[in-house]
Amino acid sequence: MSTTLEDLVARICDLYRITIEHLRSGSRRAGLVEARSLFCYWAVRQNRFPAATIASFLNMTPPGVGYAVDRGGAIARETDYRI
């Protein structure tokens, strides 16, 4: 069974106790940046969604998603969070 964007959003929102609006807000608050970065990592690296798709979904640029993926990988290793 493949993971959908909706599944990933639900998992991130549950882990970080945020809403989808917060996730997509563009806020630079540390907790939201962490949540968005982990979401990008799970979506792009683990589920093979195109960075452009994630960028459009989050109102980010594709290069911004690339940086977030790198941060998200470090967060995933440090926290041991799983999808």
Secondary structure, DSSP 4 states (H G I P E B T S, - for coil): -PPPHHHHHHHHHHHHT--HHHHTS----HHHHHHHHHHHHIIIIIT---HHHHHHHHT--HHHHHHHHHHHHHHHHHH----
